[in-house]
Amino acid sequence: MSQIPTTVFDKVWDSHVVRKIEDGPDVFFIDRHFIHEVTSPVAFLGLESRGLKVMFSEKTFATADHNTPTINQHLPVQDPLSANQLKALETNSSKYGISHWGLGNPKNGIVHVVGPENGITLPGMTIVCGDSHTSTHGAFGAIAFGIGTSEVEMVLSSQCIMQPKPKKMRINVNGKLGKGVTPKDVVLYIIAKLTAAGATGYFVEYAGDVFENMSMEGRMTVCNMSIEMGARGGIIAPDETTFAYIKGREKAPKGEAWDKALAYWKTLKTDAGAKFDQEHTFDAADIEPMITYGTNPGMGLGITQHIPSAQATGSGKASFEKSLNYMGFHEDESMLGKKVDYVFIGSCTNGRIEDFRAFASIVKGRKKADHVTAWIVPGSHIVEQQIREEGILDILTDAGFQLRQPGCSACLAMNDDKIPAGKYAVSTSNRNFEGRQGPGARTLLASPLVAAAAAVTGVVTDPRVLMAD
Amino acid sequence: MPMPIENVDTDQIIPARFLKATERKGFGDNLFRDWRYENDNTPKKDFVLNNPIYSGKILVAGKNFGSGSSREHAAWAIYDYGFRCVVSSFFADIFKNNSLNIGILPVQVSAEFLDKIFTAIEADPKAEVEVNLPEQTITIIATGESEKFDINSYKKHNLQNGYDDIDYLQAMKSEIQSFAAKSMY
């Protein structure tokens, strides 16, 4: 008996379709729903105006992260609008019996950091959140993607959303990554190759030995940025690395339930011969530390390269020029040596312990450049604790850096962590859109190693020159 | 309203600092905030929304409109400002879903047809463009040029009848309940 070969994405998607609508979307069942303070209040208002209840409150988890301050979290939140949203999340969670990790809770942190580190995120699940970087959880072999507030209301009231099944793309990266090349560089490289809209309409599976040999933290960084090339999400088939990461975490299955779950998770592979609508293959040896020069994440290049021309990128001339004007850059310039005013390490992209280890590896024995303002923001209190326990805090303090408290922070500048107009920030976050880090702010996306090299030299610097062989 | 800019992301449509309301109202005031206003809140003269020569309920934009953040606030801001239809040669997935969910029609046209619309508006800022949902056509009135657009029949039916997905899902609660009972999670 031979079955049609299928992908890990098909296996998880097809097992969650409650009903198929002819010439319409699938009614798609959701296993885990994360909510935060910014995109949920209107959904709860919607429930109330329709007189609906939350169908499965135990499948939804609330955490405060988007507009929370990263200093003095023990004090009342100063901004009344932010405080109001945080209060609404707390009140709604309590009213509907939803688990809520608000400010001050030891489990609090960025939603896409705390889900995995507490064992809420598991292989084979469908996971949504009113946040596009929900794609992060695909690192576990889950189908995870961002939704709008109307869909948040759907999940709360019926545990389902209406989704057309996306097309399938596989991206293979094979070989061995060079010195100083991190998962962030791999994904920035892929986005630069495919462009910021290159995977729109697709769900991406990442395959090849580069991802097989990558840690869970690294896989999360890669899947996190799937949305930056327009993809609905990214997925990596679960393996021993995945299972070892999950085992023993607070909400992970235990005992017999673990054995049963593990047996199922091991079936979540893409079969040989499975068909994709599009496939791309890259060589790890071609990737160097990356940095962006423009105003979308597809405008990235190897740190030793020169800024290309509009023609070379295939983008419209007017849009390309608008972007370079905003950044204050010109075609054919080198990125190396450009002055940096701010450095931000953190976010759901690079706010995990490995990211701070990488940052500290460069900073150790050096000093922060005097003119650089650095914001070092752990993704969660658990990450913050690890930073202390591993001695990373001492390295940072000796070099003149301060550690802040967890939250989304300067990634989207909803709190006070805003880059001033015209200033340049090397940022480990995920978006370099105009004004993303504050009105007029100029963002250079990069890895924690590139961020650290900029923080100690004060200019865009190839981290490999600061690394031991 | 013509906006021939590519990759208009949701941070441009509505910057994050304006997402702090707990009710869905007033977002139209901050639509394209940083392109529309100077720091001191005076309107930027060269921005299309501030040019009184243009008007209408159809926003026509360059390719890859609505990329980035999943914030439905972007669609709310466009709706609240008064647009009911966005035309582009390419839309980001989440923005497209959000628009359909709140009653904005995203019309995806070919790159050639998009150019024709921009050319028509350039020739006459009052040029009319008609979007016909039942027929699934978009027409430049002055030239009579027309193109078909896609929308699945489920969403089309919803838009035409004022239904939404929540109504649909509420009507199948028992089916969802039995599905959930079999879930291992």
Interface residues (C-beta under 8 A of the other chain):
Chain A: V18 R19 I21 E22 D23 G24 P25 V27 F29 D31 R32 V38 T39 P41 V42 L45 G46 R50 L52 M55 F56 K59 H66 N67 D79 L81 S82 N84 Q85 A88 L122 G124 M125 G130 D131 S132 T134 F145 G146 I147 G148 T149 S150 E151 E153 M154 S157 S158 Q159 C160 I161 M162 Q163 P164 P166 A196 A197 T200 G201 I227 G230 R232 K260 A261 Y264 N296 S315 G316 A318 S319 K322 L412 A413 M414 A421 R431 F433 E434 G435 R436 P439
Chain B: P4 I5 E6 N7 D9 D11 Q12 P15 A16 R17 L19 K20 A21 T22 E23 R24 D34 N39 G62 K63 N64 S67 G68 S69 S70 R71 E72 H73 A75 F90 F91 A92 D93 I94 N97 N98 N101 I102 N152 S153 Y154 K155 D164 D165 I166 Y168 L169 Q170 M172 K173 E175 I176 F179 A180 S183 M184 Y185
